[in-house]
Amino acid sequence: MNKPKDYDNVQGYGGEQLELGGHYLKIIKVEETTAKSGRPMVMIYLDTSESDKQPKFYKNRYDNDTRQNKKWGCIYYQLTTDSQNPEATNRGLKYFHECVEKSNPGFNVKWGAEYEKCFKNKHIGGVFGREQYIGSDGKAHFSVKCFRLTTTEAIEKGVDIPDDRLLDTSEKPALSGNVVVPEPTDDDYPF
């Protein structure tokens, strides 16, 4: 095999991992969008804040990623309406707003055209755990994900590391070889 031209510049798998448990976060961006199910939702782009034990973790990872189609590493998806009543507010959205308000004294949500912008650079807490997935090699692996949002005060007091989210293999074939697992839909998630 000849050495590929960009071999020395490609980043391998691995590297530093985000520690499990609580982190002080900063909201980079909030974006209104629609879930695959057609329900309205917001995408909350997060990074560890300067005061966190691993500051700017996702920015550093993004900046060091040499791939052309790189993606932001920490996005929290929050549906905005209730699954049973599309006219009712999703409780998770209300909780997100309350966490931002409690973590940023004097902050109030701005509705309308200013909604997305009002969250930029605001602080919030996040609880991270391990989630199992099937890799392109057909084997089970783990990634670190933000399981839930909380206040910065809760992070200061300390939070428990959540249990691993494991794949449900009870009704699926054994995970070996080139097993094809369907992509999850919005109905597979509890939020």
Summary of the structure (lengths in Angstrom):
residues: 191
radius of gyration: 18.6
end to end distance: 47.1
largest distance: 61.1
contacts: 462
relative contact order: 0.18
helix: 21%
strand: 28%
